[in-house]
Amino acid sequence: MRVLVVGSGGREHALCWAIAASPLLSQLWCAPGNPGIAELATCVPIEATDVAGLVAFALANAVDLVVPGPEAPLVAGLADALDEAVIACCGPTKAAARLEGSKAFAKELCDAAGIPTARWERFDDPEAARQFVRRRGAPIVVKADGLAAGKGVVVAATEDEALAAIESMMVDRTLGEAGATVVIEECLTGEEMSFFALCDGAHAIPLGSARDYKRVGEGDRGPNTGGMGAVSPWPGMTPELEKAVMEGIIAPTLAEMTRRGCPFRGVLFAGLMRTADGMVVIEFNARFGDPECQALMPRLRSDLLPALQAACDGELGDFDLRWKSAVSVAVVLAAHGYPEAPRRGGAIRGLERATAIAGVRVFQSGTERRSDGVLVASSGRVLTVCATAPSLGAASGAAYEGVAAIEFPGGFCRPDIGVA
């Protein structure tokens, strides 16, 4: 098979790593890719949001399957354009990607399908949003309705924090049009979990679970980020709970999407919280998480490529994936200043020392090579150091041993991934 992966981050590096191991693969490209991905695939200089360019490349190179990593091209209609070109795409259509592209759409779907979710309201008017916060009080959650690269959620402990979030999103437009409309919802308490399923529109198979560490600082302090680390599987996962999530959340989501005329195909990511009343949906995403994907892929024992193709062909009904019983811990190394103002250009050395450690892999995200060949940081999240081991403690220990082997003076990481 001739495969094109779309994206340039650690998630896409992990996907390329898994796909490259398939005996079915004959050619692998990634657009635009990164220096780490270039060791596995041919990188092509096409941005992930350049839908026309991606389709033209796929046609010119007889690509059999396109695997989108990030959400933006899906929301922009990449799957629709590829479908018109008769090229398989393991990702949802623009209409189905609204599950991630609009928080309000996702909440409406949950209500319609009877899927548990936090009580919520949608606002286009800043003053109406302010009045709602003053009536309801805090803690309360303010979410940008549109895509905000993982930075559109404010869990406000006080009314002032919530009002400031409304001002920032709706008035100052710090998130652009993504924050023109907001969803404000009750603040739930419990344990958060990321759950993934591969879907073909009518059927779904589980892709595993993870705990994502969103806050930038140790002990879940500081602002939300795109993710500072992950553990897979989620520590509380059991076969019984997985079955309950598949039957009580994933299946009714697919049924409601089909009822609305936009069947969901691809990776469905359910952000869940286990509360005293059971599992509740916090949000949906239309693709693998980052860094959850980096923790999931090393645990996969089966060939990923035929599963992705089966999702495109509507043939997941009898499909099964096998997973290792091991635990994976992924630690993100970010550039100083992240998430507000990451400093670029810091030199990175020692990746080969890290990967020499048993069970350790390093997936690159925000990296580039200077003209002298030195690897440097090019964005906020730079590397994901992932370790797989029989226990959580062993995996976390190996991951941090890998981090210590890397020379990156311009970077930092949370010291408590898989520890707390």
C-alpha positions in Angstrom: 0.0 0.0 0.0 1.0 3.6 -0.7 0.2 5.7 2.3 0.3 9.5 3.0 0.2 10.6 6.6 -0.8 14.2 7.2 0.8 16.3 9.9 4.2 17.2 11.5 4.0 16.4 15.2 4.7 13.7 17.7 1.4 12.0 17.0 2.2 11.8 13.3 5.7 10.5 14.1 4.1 7.7 16.2 1.7 6.9 13.4 4.4 6.8 10.8 6.4 4.5 13.1 3.5 2.1 13.5 2.6 2.1 9.8 6.2 1.7 8.7 6.3 -1.7 10.4 3.4 -3.1 8.3 4.4 -5.7 5.7 1.6 -4.3 3.6 3.4 -1.0 3.1 5.2 -0.2 -0.1 5.6 3.6 0.1 5.2 6.0 3.0 5.0 9.8 2.7 4.3 12.5 5.3 3.2 16.0 4.7 4.9 18.1 5.9 6.6 15.8 8.4 9.6 16.6 10.6 13.2 15.4 11.0 12.3 12.3 13.0 9.6 11.3 10.5 12.1 11.7 7.7 13.9 8.6 9.0 10.8 6.6 8.3 9.0 8.3 5.5 9.5 10.7 2.6 8.6 14.1 3.8 6.8 16.4 1.3 6.6 20.2 1.8 2.8 20.5 1.9 1.1 22.0 4.9 -1.5 20.0 6.7 -4.2 22.5 5.9 -3.5 22.7 2.2 -6.4 20.5 1.2 -6.0 21.1 -2.6 -2.2 20.4 -2.4 -2.7 17.2 -0.5 -5.3 15.9 -2.9 -3.2 16.8 -5.9 -0.2 15.0 -4.4 -2.2 11.9 -3.6 -3.5 11.8 -7.1 -0.1 12.3 -8.7 1.5 9.6 -6.6 -1.3 7.0 -6.7 -1.7 7.1 -2.9 -4.0 4.3 -1.6 -4.7 5.6 1.8 -4.4 9.1 3.5 -4.2 9.1 7.3 -4.8 12.6 8.8 -3.2 13.3 12.1 -4.4 16.8 13.2 -8.0 18.1 13.3 -7.6 21.2 11.2 -7.6 19.5 7.8 -10.5 17.3 8.7 -12.6 20.3 9.8 -11.5 22.0 6.5 -12.9 19.1 4.5 -9.9 17.0 3.5 -11.9 13.7 3.7 -14.6 15.1 1.5 -12.1 16.3 -1.1 -10.3 12.9 -1.1 -13.6 11.1 -1.4 -14.4 13.1 -4.5 -11.0 12.0 -5.9 -11.8 8.4 -5.0 -8.9 8.1 -2.5 -9.4 6.4 0.9 -9.1 8.7 3.9 -9.2 7.4 7.5 -10.9 10.4 8.9 -14.3 12.0 9.2 -16.0 14.3 6.7 -16.3 18.0 7.4 -19.8 17.5 8.6 -18.8 14.6 11.0 -15.7 16.5 12.1 -18.0 19.0 13.7 -17.9 16.7 16.8 -14.5 18.4 17.4 -14.9 21.6 15.4 -17.9 22.8 17.5 -18.2 22.2 21.2 -21.9 23.2 20.9 -22.5 20.6 18.2 -21.0 17.9 20.4 -23.0 18.9 23.4 -26.2 19.0 21.4 -25.4 15.5 20.1 -24.9 14.2 23.6 -28.2 15.5 24.7 -30.0 14.1 21.6 -28.4 10.6 22.1 -28.9 10.5 25.8 -25.1 10.5 26.5 -24.2 11.8 29.9 -22.5 15.2 29.8 -22.2 18.3 31.9 -25.0 20.8 31.9 -24.2 23.6 29.5 -25.3 26.8 27.7 -24.1 28.3 24.4 -23.4 32.1 24.1 -22.7 34.4 21.2 -23.1 37.6 23.3 -20.4 38.4 25.8 -22.8 40.2 28.2 -25.2 37.3 28.3 -22.3 35.0 29.0 -21.2 37.3 31.9 -24.7 37.4 33.4 -24.8 33.6 33.2 -21.5 33.3 35.1 -22.7 35.7 37.8 -25.9 33.7 38.2 -24.3 30.3 38.4 -21.1 31.2 40.2 -17.8 29.3 40.3 -16.2 26.9 39.8 -17.3 26.9 36.2 -15.9 26.0 32.8 -15.6 28.3 29.8 -14.9 26.7 26.4 -14.2 28.3 23.0 -16.7 26.7 20.6 -14.2 26.3 17.7 -10.7 24.8 17.3 -8.1 26.4 19.6 -5.2 23.9 19.5 -6.0 22.6 23.0 -5.9 26.0 24.6 -9.6 27.0 24.4 -10.7 25.6 27.8 -10.6 27.6 31.0 -11.6 25.8 34.2 -12.4 28.9 36.3 -12.1 28.5 40.1 -13.6 32.0 40.6 -16.1 34.2 38.9 -13.4 36.7 38.0 -11.4 34.0 36.2 -14.5 33.0 34.2 -15.3 36.6 33.3 -11.7 37.1 32.3 -11.9 34.1 30.0 -15.1 35.5 28.4 -13.3 38.8 27.9 -10.3 37.2 26.3 -12.2 34.8 24.0 -15.2 36.8 23.0 -14.1 40.4 23.2 -10.3 40.4 22.7 -10.6 37.4 20.3 -7.3 36.0 21.5 -8.3 32.7 19.9 -9.7 34.3 16.7 -13.1 33.2 15.5 -12.8 30.0 17.6 -13.8 32.1 20.6 -16.5 34.2 19.1 -19.0 31.7 20.5 -18.4 30.0 23.8 -19.9 27.1 25.7 -20.2 27.5 29.5 -20.8 24.4 31.5 -20.9 23.1 35.1 -17.5 22.1 36.6 -17.5 18.3 37.3 -15.2 16.6 39.6 -13.6 13.2 39.1 -10.9 11.4 37.1 -10.4 12.3 33.5 -9.7 9.7 30.8 -9.0 9.8 27.1 -10.7 6.9 25.2 -10.1 6.0 21.6 -12.2 4.0 19.1 -11.6 3.3 15.4 -14.9 3.7 13.5 -16.2 2.8 10.1 -19.5 4.7 10.3 -21.5 1.8 11.7 -19.0 -0.2 13.7 -16.3 0.6 16.2 -13.4 -1.2 17.9 -11.5 0.1 20.9 -8.1 1.7 20.4 -7.2 1.9 24.1 -7.3 4.5 26.8 -4.9 7.0 28.3 -4.5 9.6 31.0 -3.5 13.0 29.6 -1.6 15.6 31.7 -2.9 18.9 30.3 -1.6 21.5 32.8 1.9 22.8 32.2 3.2 22.4 35.8 3.8 19.7 38.3 0.8 18.7 40.3 -1.6 19.9 37.6 -0.7 23.6 38.1 -0.6 26.4 35.6 -2.4 27.0 32.3 -3.7 24.2 30.0 -1.5 23.1 27.2 -1.8 20.7 24.2 -0.6 18.0 26.6 2.6 17.6 28.7 2.5 13.8 28.9 0.3 10.7 28.9 0.0 7.2 30.5 -1.6 4.3 28.6 -3.7 2.5 29.6 -5.7 4.7 31.9 -4.9 3.4 35.4 -8.5 2.7 36.2 -9.3 0.8 33.0 -10.9 -2.7 33.2 -12.5 -4.9 30.5 -15.9 -4.1 32.0 -15.4 -0.4 31.9 -14.1 -0.5 28.3 -17.3 -2.4 27.4 -19.5 0.1 29.2 -17.8 3.0 27.3 -18.1 1.3 24.0 -21.8 0.5 24.5 -22.9 3.6 26.5 -20.9 6.3 24.7 -19.2 5.3 21.5 -22.1 3.2 20.0 -24.8 5.9 20.6 -22.5 8.6 19.3 -22.1 6.7 16.0 -25.9 6.0 15.8 -26.7 9.7 16.3 -24.2 10.8 13.8 -25.7 8.4 11.2 -29.2 9.6 12.1 -28.0 13.1 11.3 -26.7 12.1 7.9 -23.0 12.4 8.7 -21.6 8.9 9.7 -18.4 9.1 11.6 -15.4 7.3 10.1 -11.9 7.4 11.5 -10.6 7.8 15.1 -13.1 9.0 17.6 -11.5 10.4 20.8 -13.9 10.7 23.8 -12.6 12.9 26.6 -14.4 11.4 29.6 -14.6 12.0 33.4 -15.5 9.3 35.9 -17.7 11.0 38.4 -19.7 9.7 41.3 -22.6 9.2 38.9 -20.6 7.3 36.2 -18.7 8.2 33.0 -19.5 11.6 31.6 -18.4 13.1 28.2 -16.3 16.2 28.5 -15.6 16.6 24.8 -15.1 14.7 21.6 -12.1 14.9 19.2 -12.1 13.5 15.6 -8.5 12.1 15.7 -5.8 10.6 17.9 -4.7 12.8 20.8 -1.2 14.1 21.1 0.7 12.9 23.2 -1.7 10.0 23.8 -1.0 8.5 20.4 2.7 8.4 21.3 1.8 6.3 24.4 -0.7 4.1 22.6 1.3 3.0 19.5 4.1 1.2 21.3 1.5 -0.9 23.1 -0.1 -2.1 19.8 0.8 -5.7 18.9 -1.3 -5.9 15.7 -0.6 -4.4 12.3 -2.3 -0.9 12.3 -2.5 -0.5 8.6 -5.2 -3.1 7.7 -7.3 -1.7 10.6 -7.1 1.8 9.1 -8.1 0.5 5.7 -11.0 -1.5 7.2 -12.3 1.6 8.7 -12.4 3.3 5.3 -14.1 0.2 3.7 -16.8 -0.2 6.4 -15.3 -3.6 7.4 -14.6 -3.2 11.1 -17.5 -5.4 12.2 -15.4 -8.5 12.7 -12.0 -6.8 13.2 -9.9 -7.1 16.3 -6.7 -5.6 17.5 -4.3 -7.1 19.9 -2.5 -5.1 22.6 0.5 -5.7 24.8 -0.2 -5.9 28.5 2.6 -3.4 29.1 2.2 0.2 30.3 3.4 3.2 28.3 4.5 6.6 29.8 5.0 9.5 27.4 6.8 12.6 28.7 6.8 15.8 26.6 9.9 18.0 26.5 8.7 21.5 25.7 10.6 24.7 24.9 11.0 27.2 27.8 8.1 29.7 27.7 5.6 27.2 26.5 2.6 27.5 26.2 2.5 31.3 26.1 5.8 32.2 24.3 8.0 29.2 23.6 11.7 30.0 22.7 12.8 28.5 19.5 16.2 27.5 18.3 17.5 25.6 21.3 19.9 22.8 20.2 19.0 19.2 21.0 21.5 16.3 21.3 21.6 12.8 22.7 18.6 11.2 21.2 20.6 8.1 20.3 21.5 7.7 24.0 17.9 7.9 25.0 16.7 5.3 22.5 19.5 3.0 23.6 17.6 2.5 26.9 15.4 -0.6 26.9 11.8 0.2 26.0 12.4 3.9 25.2 11.4 5.7 22.0 11.6 9.4 21.1 9.0 10.9 18.9 9.8 14.4 17.5 7.2 17.2 17.4 8.6 20.7 17.1 12.0 20.1 15.6 14.0 21.2 12.5 17.6 20.8 11.3 19.9 23.8 10.9 22.1 24.0 7.9 24.9 22.5 10.0 22.8 19.4 10.7 22.1 20.3 14.4 18.6 19.4 15.6 16.8 22.5 17.1 13.5 23.3 18.7 11.0 24.9 16.3 7.8 25.2 18.4 6.4 24.7 21.9 6.2 20.9 22.3 9.5 19.6 21.0 9.9 15.9 21.8 7.9 13.1 23.4 10.0 10.6 25.3 8.0 7.4 25.6 8.9 4.2 27.5 7.0 0.9 27.6 7.4 -1.6 30.5 5.5 -4.2 32.5 4.5 -1.7 35.2 3.7 2.0 35.5 6.6 2.6 37.8 9.1 0.9 35.5 7.7 2.7 32.5 7.9 6.1 34.2 11.4 5.5 35.5 12.6 4.5 32.0 10.9 7.5 30.4 12.7 9.9 32.8 15.9 8.1 32.3 15.5 8.8 28.6 14.8 12.4 29.3 18.0 12.7 31.4 20.0 11.3 28.5 18.9 14.1 26.1 20.8 17.4 26.1 18.2 20.2 25.6 19.1 23.2 27.8 16.3 25.2 26.3 13.6 22.7 27.3 11.7 21.5 30.3 9.2 18.8 31.3 6.8 17.9 34.0 8.5 15.6 36.6 5.4 13.8 37.6 4.1 12.0 34.5 3.1 8.5 35.6 4.1 9.4 39.1 1.1 11.4 40.3 
